[in-house]
Amino acid sequence: MKKIRQIESLYELVRIIIALAIAYGLALLCLVLITDDAATAVYMFAVGPFTSARRFGQMIVKFIPYMLCGVGMCFMYASNRFSMYGEGSYLLSGCFVSVVIFAFSGLNLPFIVMFPILLLAAALAGGIVGFVPATLGAKFGLNELVVSIMLNYVVLFFTVWVLKVYLADPSITFFASKAFPASVKLTQFVKGSNIHTGIFIAPLFVILAAVIFYRTRLGQKIRICGSNPNFARYSGINLSRSIIAAHTIGGALVGIGACIDVLGIYDRYLWAEFTNYGFYGLVSAVLARKNPIFVPLGALLLAYMHTGASILNYTTEIPIEFVQIMQALLILLIAAQSFLSSYKNKLIFKESRNSLEKEAEKS
């Protein structure tokens, strides 16, 4: 069984790499066909994110929230109950973190005390947004996808109202909160870029999520409920509680990603529209095949593509939506269960036959 699991893990990794190669090759081919200066376009898309500290920093600061949102969405993905709560969790957490910052501003707490409080506030807000559609779906039979999409808009309008009524700074000419105190900001430590210390904090939560996912009874219950609900039910696992726990944990991790993003690159809270980080987190989870260990790889790939598309957009005539072509191809290839499945089945069959032959020889 251990050998078969290794084959399946290796198969998923190879599938991702081959899907990436196909999607990347087709994207570059499109660039060659639709632009007059194909060499410059290909260079800017493929190499652009590494040509300066500022551009590389843009990729890294996208990578951090993509990674945490992706890990959070893995819990939802593993429960096999689809929901789009990620965007709502991200928005509400960012807003709630800002409210807490200004509520505690008069206490002059040191960063080492304030930062855990803000992380806890973000996790609470994000977890609530994940909890609501999961509970309505598990307890009342409502469609989690529909509920979560509607909830995202409720959260958006609510956060805009909070920003307008309680946080807005009337002394500036744009719609944003007052400036955050320097004591709550994460440190940007690479000259010429906005890379911040969140790059060291985020992997700790990825490791924590992987431990919960694979090394705890709760994680095992979530995975069993997602892979075989009937077996879970007959085994005595509370299906509703496991699904609700999965979505709540996922929302909390998305919220932590929003907190680190807000404190790392923003001087004020100014989100008045969807950030799309919740959706990109879902894409990262799909690329990783709901495996938290592989999410950093998928998140880095997605951040690289988006940064390359942005550079391509302002250095050539290619629109930034170009990256959606590559993103769609990746999702289609990776989500397709039959893609390269025959090769995997042959390896598993061969390994099973060898194991049976060895057992027969021993007996």
Phi and psi in degrees as a GROMACS rama.xvg file:
@    title "Ramachandran Plot"
@    xaxis  label "Phi"
@    yaxis  label "Psi"
@TYPE xy
-62.5692  -41.3503  LYS-2
-65.2431  -38.1482  LYS-3
-65.8985  -40.1262  ILE-4
-63.2619  -38.5193  ARG-5
-63.6897  -39.8784  GLN-6
-63.1739  -43.4277  ILE-7
-65.166  -40.1977  GLU-8
-65.751  -43.9654  SER-9
-64.498  -38.2316  LEU-10
-61.099  -43.8968  TYR-11
-63.084  -41.3393  GLU-12
-64.3229  -44.3821  LEU-13
-64.339  -38.823  VAL-14
-59.7393  -43.7381  ARG-15
-63.8467  -44.1141  ILE-16
-64.5321  -44.387  ILE-17
-67.139  -41.8097  ILE-18
-60.608  -40.901  ALA-19
-61.8279  -45.2033  LEU-20
-62.3871  -42.5054  ALA-21
-65.4352  -48.9011  ILE-22
-63.6684  -41.9684  ALA-23
-66.0438  -42.335  TYR-24
-63.7196  -43.0711  GLY-25
-65.785  -36.7902  LEU-26
-64.819  -43.3967  ALA-27
-65.5409  -36.4111  LEU-28
-63.1277  -41.1431  LEU-29
-61.0055  -40.7751  CYS-30
-60.6338  -42.8876  LEU-31
-63.0842  -36.3205  VAL-32
-79.5985  -29.6492  LEU-33
-103.752  -1.48555  ILE-34
-128.606  150.533  THR-35
-75.4148  -38.9931  ASP-36
-100.944  75.3568  ASP-37
-64.95  -37.1989  ALA-38
-61.759  -45.2766  ALA-39
-66.0065  -41.6934  THR-40
-63.3002  -45.6092  ALA-41
-64.3861  -40.435  VAL-42
-64.3519  -45.6034  TYR-43
-64.8717  -37.9369  MET-44
-73.3825  -43.9966  PHE-45
-82.7473  -39.3533  ALA-46
-110.295  -18.7862  VAL-47
-49.1331  -44.0962  GLY-48
-61.6269  -13.6172  PRO-49
-110.18  7.94304  PHE-50
-86.7125  -9.93837  THR-51
-157.714  160.534  SER-52
-64.3012  -35.9831  ALA-53
-65.0743  -45.667  ARG-54
-67.3794  -40.4574  ARG-55
-63.951  -37.7285  PHE-56
-63.2074  -38.1524  GLY-57
-59.5904  -38.9728  GLN-58
-67.8481  -42.5366  MET-59
-68.0572  -40.9016  ILE-60
-71.7229  -20.8895  VAL-61
-76.3644  -38.8697  LYS-62
-59.9505  -39.4378  PHE-63
-61.6363  -56.0296  ILE-64
-68.4706  -33.3416  PRO-65
-57.74  -41.3783  TYR-66
-65.9816  -48.5559  MET-67
-69.751  -39.08  LEU-68
-64.9734  -38.6078  CYS-69
-64.3952  -42.7184  GLY-70
-63.0138  -41.1325  VAL-71
-62.2018  -42.1766  GLY-72
-71.7393  -17.8045  MET-73
-61.9876  -35.5511  CYS-74
-66.1463  -42.6973  PHE-75
-63.5769  -45.475  MET-76
-60.5306  -41.7883  TYR-77
-68.8737  -28.0063  ALA-78
-76.553  -9.91958  SER-79
63.1417  25.8562  ASN-80
-123.141  102.434  ARG-81
-74.901  134.25  PHE-82
-149.347  150.869  SER-83
-112.686  39.6943  MET-84
-73.5749  -10.5098  TYR-85
-55.9421  -44.5803  GLY-86
-66.777  -41.6367  GLU-87
-64.2162  -42.4055  GLY-88
-60.5946  -40.4786  SER-89
-65.9804  -46.5566  TYR-90
-65.3107  -49.4149  LEU-91
-64.6078  -37.3171  LEU-92
-65.3918  -44.9028  SER-93
-60.6579  -41.6332  GLY-94
-67.0222  -44.8334  CYS-95
-65.0299  -38.8687  PHE-96
-60.126  -42.5625  VAL-97
-64.0497  -42.1881  SER-98
-60.8134  -44.6379  VAL-99
-65.0262  -38.649  VAL-100
-56.2338  -49.9748  ILE-101
-74.4386  -28.3247  PHE-102
-67.8157  -32.8619  ALA-103
-99.0025  1.79812  PHE-104
-60.9961  -31.3125  SER-105
-74.6005  -13.6721  GLY-106
-85.2321  -16.4813  LEU-107
54.2592  45.0518  ASN-108
-71.453  144.724  LEU-109
-68.9993  159.673  PRO-110
-57.5082  -40.0732  PHE-111
-63.815  -22.8362  ILE-112
-93.0745  -41.5084  VAL-113
-70.7829  -37.277  MET-114
-63.2106  -46.9662  PHE-115
-60.1427  -35.6337  PRO-116
-62.7346  -43.0722  ILE-117
-68.1684  -38.0086  LEU-118
-63.1589  -42.2014  LEU-119
-64.6334  -41.3506  LEU-120
-63.4511  -42.1346  ALA-121
-65.22  -43.5354  ALA-122
-63.0583  -39.0446  ALA-123
-64.1417  -47.8725  LEU-124
-64.3356  -44.8223  ALA-125
-64.8638  -39.4851  GLY-126
-65.0515  -34.4563  GLY-127
-63.0831  -43.3168  ILE-128
-66.1261  -34.8086  VAL-129
-73.128  -33.0942  GLY-130
-68.4328  -40.6129  PHE-131
-61.9783  -57.1094  VAL-132
-65.1126  -33.2327  PRO-133
-65.1953  -41.7868  ALA-134
-67.071  -43.5959  THR-135
-64.6014  -33.7584  LEU-136
-74.6064  -44.511  GLY-137
-74.7336  -37.2133  ALA-138
-92.3168  -31.671  LYS-139
-120.499  2.05544  PHE-140
73.7612  16.3089  GLY-141
-76.3467  157.288  LEU-142
-78.102  115.453  ASN-143
-61.5211  -35.3633  GLU-144
-63.5437  -47.8017  LEU-145
-64.511  -45.768  VAL-146
-61.5067  -43.2803  VAL-147
-67.762  -37.8957  SER-148
-64.977  -44.7605  ILE-149
-63.3  -39.9706  MET-150
-64.3146  -35.4589  LEU-151
-58.4754  -41.3633  ASN-152
-70.4979  -37.016  TYR-153
-60.681  -45.1617  VAL-154
-63.5865  -42.264  VAL-155
-58.4209  -50.6431  LEU-156
-67.4528  -33.9724  PHE-157
-66.2108  -44.8005  PHE-158
-67.3914  -36.2716  THR-159
-63.5176  -39.8592  VAL-160
-63.6262  -44.2956  TRP-161
-61.3613  -43.231  VAL-162
-61.8536  -42.9419  LEU-163
-70.1357  -41.1669  LYS-164
-87.891  -40.2127  VAL-165
-111.897  -28.0542  TYR-166
-108.495  -22.4338  LEU-167
-58.9211  140.655  ALA-168
-97.3003  110.3  ASP-169
-72.7747  -9.18964  PRO-170
-87.3665  -2.9299  SER-171
-113.75  164.541  ILE-172
-95.1349  3.7026  THR-173
-127.659  165.031  PHE-174
-84.41  100.801  PHE-175
-160.968  167.629  ALA-176
-80.057  178.573  SER-177
-66.3962  161.755  LYS-178
-66.4098  139.991  ALA-179
-69.5441  144.687  PHE-180
-61.7087  143.173  PRO-181
-62.0529  -23.5894  ALA-182
-70.3381  -16.4354  SER-183
-102.248  -4.39786  VAL-184
-80.5798  143.704  LYS-185
-76.2232  149.02  LEU-186
-81.915  129.452  THR-187
-90.5686  116.813  GLN-188
-114.293  -1.11162  PHE-189
-108.55  118.66  VAL-190
-62.3913  133.217  LYS-191
84.6726  5.08648  GLY-192
-143.547  172.109  SER-193
-106.869  26.1873  ASN-194
-65.6893  129.766  ILE-195
-125.174  176.033  HIS-196
-69.2825  -6.45112  THR-197
-60.324  -21.7454  GLY-198
-64.8145  -22.8625  ILE-199
-93.8208  -24.3208  PHE-200
-82.7255  -41.8404  ILE-201
-57.577  -43.6764  ALA-202
-60.4627  -25.7119  PRO-203
-64.1932  -38.6431  LEU-204
-75.1189  -28.9882  PHE-205
-65.0911  -43.6163  VAL-206
-63.3125  -44.0309  ILE-207
-60.0044  -42.8791  LEU-208
-64.1644  -40.9251  ALA-209
-64.8172  -38.2086  ALA-210
-64.2135  -45.9139  VAL-211
-61.2913  -41.5174  ILE-212
-67.9927  -39.8742  PHE-213
-112.89  -18.2045  TYR-214
-118.836  11.3438  ARG-215
-125.639  159.43  THR-216
-64.4418  -36.2539  ARG-217
-62.7538  -45.3405  LEU-218
-62.3632  -39.317  GLY-219
-64.4046  -41.5171  GLN-220
-62.5167  -42.295  LYS-221
-61.4977  -44.3676  ILE-222
-68.4642  -37.52  ARG-223
-66.8719  -42.8312  ILE-224
-61.2122  -36.8652  CYS-225
-74.6993  -37.3499  GLY-226
-83.2635  -32.8171  SER-227
-154.021  84.7997  ASN-228
-58.7074  -37.7197  PRO-229
-65.0938  -42.6956  ASN-230
-62.7863  -41.8054  PHE-231
-61.4783  -42.1536  ALA-232
-65.825  -43.4267  ARG-233
-75.3275  -16.1912  TYR-234
-85.8934  -3.16278  SER-235
91.4366  8.59067  GLY-236
-79.4888  133.276  ILE-237
-76.6568  103.758  ASN-238
-62.2545  -45.585  LEU-239
-62.4498  -45.9478  SER-240
-63.892  -39.8247  ARG-241
-65.8409  -42.4008  SER-242
-65.5179  -44.2503  ILE-243
-62.8613  -42.0261  ILE-244
-62.9573  -40.7748  ALA-245
-61.3777  -46.574  ALA-246
-70.6714  -34.7946  HIS-247
-68.5457  -44.8063  THR-248
-62.2104  -43.2536  ILE-249
-60.0717  -45.1012  GLY-250
-63.3044  -37.3684  GLY-251
-64.0888  -40.7914  ALA-252
-67.1881  -38.9806  LEU-253
-61.5214  -41.1174  VAL-254
-62.6141  -39.8633  GLY-255
-63.3097  -38.1769  ILE-256
-60.6709  -40.6749  GLY-257
-65.0251  -40.7818  ALA-258
-60.9342  -48.3118  CYS-259
-64.5837  -36.8006  ILE-260
-65.6603  -46.3716  ASP-261
-61.4232  -47.0401  VAL-262
-75.838  -18.1839  LEU-263
-88.0148  -40.3516  GLY-264
-125.042  -6.42792  ILE-265
-108.97  140.375  TYR-266
-91.0315  -20.4461  ASP-267
-143.673  161.303  ARG-268
-86.4944  124.76  TYR-269
-143.563  20.3065  LEU-270
-76.1121  109.334  TRP-271
-118.38  11.5423  ALA-272
-154.554  172.441  GLU-273
-63.0912  138.15  PHE-274
-88.25  -21.451  THR-275
72.0538  4.04258  ASN-276
-66.3171  -32.4258  TYR-277
-62.3235  -41.7708  GLY-278
-67.5699  -42.3864  PHE-279
-65.1301  -31.7436  TYR-280
-63.8598  -39.7959  GLY-281
-63.2868  -41.7327  LEU-282
-61.97  -41.4832  VAL-283
-60.8029  -40.6173  SER-284
-66.1582  -37.8772  ALA-285
-65.923  -43.0423  VAL-286
-61.5412  -34.7142  LEU-287
-85.619  -1.29522  ALA-288
56.4049  49.1301  ARG-289
52.5099  28.9966  LYS-290
-109.186  109.253  ASN-291
-56.1329  -28.603  PRO-292
-65.6503  -34.0384  ILE-293
-89.7513  -6.78285  PHE-294
-59.3496  -43.5871  VAL-295
-54.597  -36.5033  PRO-296
-65.2845  -46.9094  LEU-297
-65.3614  -39.1295  GLY-298
-66.4075  -40.7506  ALA-299
-65.338  -40.7828  LEU-300
-61.4334  -44.5648  LEU-301
-65.942  -42.1872  LEU-302
-63.6447  -39.2405  ALA-303
-63.0443  -44.7019  TYR-304
-63.5232  -45.046  MET-305
-67.1571  -38.4395  HIS-306
-67.086  -43.0683  THR-307
-61.4667  -38.5414  GLY-308
-66.7011  -38.1096  ALA-309
-64.4755  -44.4568  SER-310
-63.6662  -41.8092  ILE-311
-61.2151  -37.2423  LEU-312
-65.7527  -43.5898  ASN-313
-95.3224  3.44123  TYR-314
-113.3  -15.5307  THR-315
-135.902  -172.965  THR-316
-91.6884  5.13837  GLU-317
-75.9156  127.815  ILE-318
-70.1906  154.271  PRO-319
-65.8773  -23.0099  ILE-320
-65.2346  -8.64601  GLU-321
-55.805  -35.7903  PHE-322
-64.1906  -23.2138  VAL-323
-64.7916  -26.7232  GLN-324
-62.7444  -49.4426  ILE-325
-66.8036  -39.646  MET-326
-62.7038  -43.152  GLN-327
-65.1251  -41.5781  ALA-328
-62.4309  -42.2111  LEU-329
-61.3744  -46.192  LEU-330
-63.9251  -42.8863  ILE-331
-62.2958  -44.1338  LEU-332
-70.3515  -40.4427  LEU-333
-76.7475  -36.3144  ILE-334
-73.6232  -20.8005  ALA-335
-70.0398  113.006  ALA-336
-65.324  -30.3596  GLN-337
-84.6057  -7.44778  SER-338
-66.449  111.865  PHE-339
66.162  12.8505  LEU-340
-68.3794  -30.3921  SER-341
-63.0643  -38.1113  SER-342
-66.577  -41.1214  TYR-343
-63.8072  -43.9205  LYS-344
-62.5928  -36.8432  ASN-345
-63.5633  -43.4389  LYS-346
-64.3166  -43.2807  LEU-347
-65.3385  -41.2645  ILE-348
-63.238  -42.2321  PHE-349
-64.3477  -43.4737  LYS-350
-65.735  -40.8757  GLU-351
-64.0906  -41.8394  SER-352
-64.7316  -41.0173  ARG-353
-63.3605  -38.703  ASN-354
-65.8549  -41.7201  SER-355
-64.9504  -38.6958  LEU-356
-65.4354  -39.7699  GLU-357
-66.1499  -39.193  LYS-358
-66.3611  -36.1131  GLU-359
-67.4826  -38.3997  ALA-360
-65.5887  -38.2708  GLU-361
-65.69  -37.3677  LYS-362
